[in-house]
Amino acid sequence: MELQIKVAQAVHLLNHDTQSCNRVAANQWLVQFQQSDAAWEVATSILTSDHHQQFASHYEVEFFAAQILKRKIQNEGCYLQSGAKDALLNSLLVAAKRFSSGPPQLLTQICLALSTLLLHAIERGKPIEKLFYSLQNLQSADNGNIAVLEMLTVLPEVVEDHISNCCKSLKHRYEYEQELLLHTPAVIEFLLQQSERMKDAGGQLPDTNRKILRCLLSWVRAGCFSEIPTTSLPSHPLLNFVFNALQVSSSFDLAIEVLVEFISRHESGMGSQFDTLEVIWKIYTVAVYCLQQDHLDGLPQALLCRIGFLKEVLLLPALSTGDEKVISGIASLMSEIGQAAPSLIVKASPEALVLVDALLSCVAFPGDDWEVADLTLQFWYRLFPLLLFLPTHVRSTLAGCILGLDISDGDRMSIRELFFPVYSALLDTLILRAQVDNSTLNDKGATLDLPDGLVQFRTNLVELLVDICQLLGSVVYIKQIFPGGRMSPDAHISWKEAEAKMFSLNVVAEVILREGPSFGFSDINTLITILSNSTEEPQGFMLLVYRTLADVVSSYSKWISANQTNARSLLLFLATGISKSFCSNACSCALRKLCEESIALMHDPSNLEILVWIGEKSEEKHFSPEDEEEVVGAITLVVGSVPNKELKNSLLVRLLSPSYEAIGKLIDDSLKHSIRQDPATYTQLINSARRGLYRMGTVFNHLATHISSGLALDDSILVLLGVFWPMLEKLFQSEAIEHASLSSAACRALSQAINSSGTSTLSYMLSAQNSTCSLQANLIVVVKRCQESEVLIPLIDIGGVLDYPSGTV
């Protein structure tokens, strides 16, 4: 009794004392106590006697005692003598009877301990059988059925854990699994009795209802219901009980979980023999379809017959009231039914068509997090292997020979024609559902955070849209996206709808490009024109519009370039997008691809002016190195190919003038003292000079592509070197070069300048110096800095100048 008091006091201190030192001390004492032999007797006494209830927090003490017994049985139960096991078993049965009416968490712990104890009695043979014998005595007590329900609920989980952790041989695993399966009829009979009691009580025991469902779910997960004859499933009383539970709010979620688990267990149980087939997923799905057609139609058919009930009684009222819990549950269940046996769906029975229509309604439901629509995607995707034509040799070898799949091309075409309008309607619904919510639409911030649900839904949607495009064909797909005539620039634009359509067009670009030109991009050009003429800076949701439209331009750049006669609007649109961090990457990539595909068009003076203007303005923005590379590289590609050398040189100088200015300020002797007195300004100048050097290096690198091997140095590079080399010399001799990032950028720029012009760089360097000695002195400084920055400088044929061997220094 004294030790019980100490345990109760320690538990109370651990859970309620405000002093952390007291809680730590109590925890340490309890850990030591539960490792002692005395813990067996004390914990058992706490659970079977009423003496401890005079103390505060008696429930916490009882719960702690149950946990102690469970842990000690797991760790030390195999060492208990036979008599001790029998005594402990009787005590736990007494505790289970005593707490059968609650608290539920305590009863669960007691049942876990009881199940674990019986499994440790393996030397006495058939532990599960002994447990069921003990349950007969427990069931006769007041509220004993509740305790039995809890025991049956935890038993499959405990058996699975025991098999995983303790059974090293296949023989022992098999024995446990078979022993558990042998008791399936008794469990079903007991659950049927409890469900009948619920019916007699008129559904007035919601907690008991959930307990029955939890127990049923546990045994379904154990796979113990797979042997029920499929012919008896449609009218099986337990299935009726679960469907009735769907109409009760408190048990709806558990009933859905039971049915979904029931389907998945049947499906995976029959399909496991094919796990070793190394085939792509869609063909594997066809294989599973054939297998299901012969063996698995029973369960899905039983559930498919109740689709009308699910739709009319549960789904439609929930859609009208916006009950997302019910809609989500029914969508999940219907999707699982369809996936379990797609052969039943493609037969297009009335029930199958009701299911398809119901799932279309679920896709269209405007939930806040897109979860409902997302739940249905796997169903639609699962049908495609049956609707799309597979290569003839694949059908004949894999599906035909291995599994006996025999669907003629004519039958397959009939199936496609039947489901063509279904997937046409699905496309419209998916585009509608892929739109942003009103909160995102009304966002006017400087950047945009898309809802996680929408991002995930669009990610999962990509493959499905690709399949729909393949099924409908690119012409039909595009006509559904742009159903009307040519869009007018003066028409009101629903940007929410337009952005979703651009998304759906972009993700299927590969399919559309493969099938050939099928539209003229007039609507896209109209959207671009409207945005390029806008005087408002894009904010919030409009940033997403710019990014998505830029993705379309990037994906279809070749076709767009071929249909463009005036690129002004497109360049202005991209220029605006490039200036915004949210969409700069997409717009930069689109600009690069556009310049690559339409160099001749970009040589128009007005287009060249816009391109250089983009380059000048982009210097003010703090782009990522990747975006800077895209923008400057695209502009240099176009400018470097301008036939007029004078114009080309002028444009290149303008493109790099902001970089020259940034470096010039840093090395200006007249400003040296003042800028060093202002750390913030000095750091800003260092960063601007570093970006400028990176830009110079990028320009040199891209100009190299226009210089043929063996020819004289290009005039453009000479012009740039005329500014670059003197500036670089001065920079390497300044204090600023001590900054590692600036030093690295300068060495990189020099390396790319040399790479772009080869030995001609030496010719220019010599011409710019008073003597070889002066050049040697300057180069030694440069090489030293570059070596410190770990940048390799290819000094070809100038080894004699530096007294180094020719090659890479």
Stockholm file with secondary structure:
# STOCKHOLM 1.0

chainA/1-809         MELQIKVAQAVHLLNHDTQSCNRVAANQWLVQFQQSDAAWEVATSILTSDHHQQFASHYEVEFFAAQILKRKIQNEGCYLQSGAKDALLNSLLVAAKRFSSGPPQLLTQICLALSTLLLHAIERGKPIEKLFYSLQNLQSADNGNIAVLEMLTVLPEVVEDHISNCCKSLKHRYEYEQELLLHTPAVIEFLLQQSERMKDAGGQLPDTNRKILRCLLSWVRAGCFSEIPTTSLPSHPLLNFVFNALQVSSSFDLAIEVLVEFISRHESGMGSQFDTLEVIWKIYTVAVYCLQQDHLDGLPQALLCRIGFLKEVLLLPALSTGDEKVISGIASLMSEIGQAAPSLIVKASPEALVLVDALLSCVAFPGDDWEVADLTLQFWYRLFPLLLFLPTHVRSTLAGCILGLDISDGDRMSIRELFFPVYSALLDTLILRAQVDNSTLNDKGATLDLPDGLVQFRTNLVELLVDICQLLGSVVYIKQIFPGGRMSPDAHISWKEAEAKMFSLNVVAEVILREGPSFGFSDINTLITILSNSTEEPQGFMLLVYRTLADVVSSYSKWISANQTNARSLLLFLATGISKSFCSNACSCALRKLCEESIALMHDPSNLEILVWIGEKSEEKHFSPEDEEEVVGAITLVVGSVPNKELKNSLLVRLLSPSYEAIGKLIDDSLKHSIRQDPATYTQLINSARRGLYRMGTVFNHLATHISSGLALDDSILVLLGVFWPMLEKLFQSEAIEHASLSSAACRALSQAINSSGTSTLSYMLSAQNSTCSLQANLIVVVKRCQESEVLIPLIDIGGVLDYPSGTV
#=GR chainA/1-809 SS CHHHHHHHHHHHHHHHCSCHHHHHHHHHHHHHHHTSTHHHHHHHHHHHCSGGGGSTTHHHHHHHHHHHHHHHHHHHGGGSCHHHHHHHHHHHHHHHHHTTTSCHHHHHHHHHHHHHHHHTTGGGSCHHHHHHHHHHHHHTSTTHHHHHHHHHHHHHHHHHHHHHHHCCSHHHHHHHHHHHHHTHHHHHHHHHHHHHHHHHTTTCCHHHHHHHHHHHHHHHHTTTTTTSCGGGSTTCHHHHHHHHHTTSGGGHHHHHHHHHHHHHHHHHHHHGGGTTCCCCHHHHHHHHHHHHHHHTSHHHHHHHTTHHHIIIIIIHHHHHHTCHHHHHHHHHHHHHHHHHCHHHHHTTCHHHHHHHHHHHHHHHCCCSSSHHHHHHHHHHHHHHHHHSCCCHHHIIIIIIIIHCCCCCHHHHHHHHHHHHHHHHHHHHHHHHHTSCCHHHHTCCSSSCCCCHHHHHHHHHHHHHHHHHHHHHCHHHHHHHHSCSSCCCTTSCCCHHHHHHHHHHHHTTHHHHHHHCCCCCCHHHHHHHHHHHHCCSCCCTHHHHHHHHHHHHHHHTHHHHHHTCSCCHHHHHHHHHHHTSTTTHHHHHHHHHHHHHHCHHHHTSHHHHHHHHHHHHHHTTSCCCHHHHHHHHHHHHHHHTTCSCHHHHHHHHHHHHHHHHHHHHHHHCHHHHHHHHTCHHHHHHHHHHHHHHHHHHHHHHHHHGGGSCTTSCCCHHHHHHHHHHHHHHHHHHTSGGGGSHHHHHHHHHHHHHHHHHHTTHHHHHHHHTSSCHHHHHHHHHHHHHHHHHTTCCCEETTCHHHHTSCSEEC
#=GC SS_cons         CHHHHHHHHHHHHHHHCSCHHHHHHHHHHHHHHHTSTHHHHHHHHHHHCSGGGGSTTHHHHHHHHHHHHHHHHHHHGGGSCHHHHHHHHHHHHHHHHHTTTSCHHHHHHHHHHHHHHHHTTGGGSCHHHHHHHHHHHHHTSTTHHHHHHHHHHHHHHHHHHHHHHHCCSHHHHHHHHHHHHHTHHHHHHHHHHHHHHHHHTTTCCHHHHHHHHHHHHHHHHTTTTTTSCGGGSTTCHHHHHHHHHTTSGGGHHHHHHHHHHHHHHHHHHHHGGGTTCCCCHHHHHHHHHHHHHHHTSHHHHHHHTTHHHIIIIIIHHHHHHTCHHHHHHHHHHHHHHHHHCHHHHHTTCHHHHHHHHHHHHHHHCCCSSSHHHHHHHHHHHHHHHHHSCCCHHHIIIIIIIIHCCCCCHHHHHHHHHHHHHHHHHHHHHHHHHTSCCHHHHTCCSSSCCCCHHHHHHHHHHHHHHHHHHHHHCHHHHHHHHSCSSCCCTTSCCCHHHHHHHHHHHHTTHHHHHHHCCCCCCHHHHHHHHHHHHCCSCCCTHHHHHHHHHHHHHHHTHHHHHHTCSCCHHHHHHHHHHHTSTTTHHHHHHHHHHHHHHCHHHHTSHHHHHHHHHHHHHHTTSCCCHHHHHHHHHHHHHHHTTCSCHHHHHHHHHHHHHHHHHHHHHHHCHHHHHHHHTCHHHHHHHHHHHHHHHHHHHHHHHHHGGGSCTTSCCCHHHHHHHHHHHHHHHHHHTSGGGGSHHHHHHHHHHHHHHHHHHTTHHHHHHHHTSSCHHHHHHHHHHHHHHHHHTTCCCEETTCHHHHTSCSEEC
//
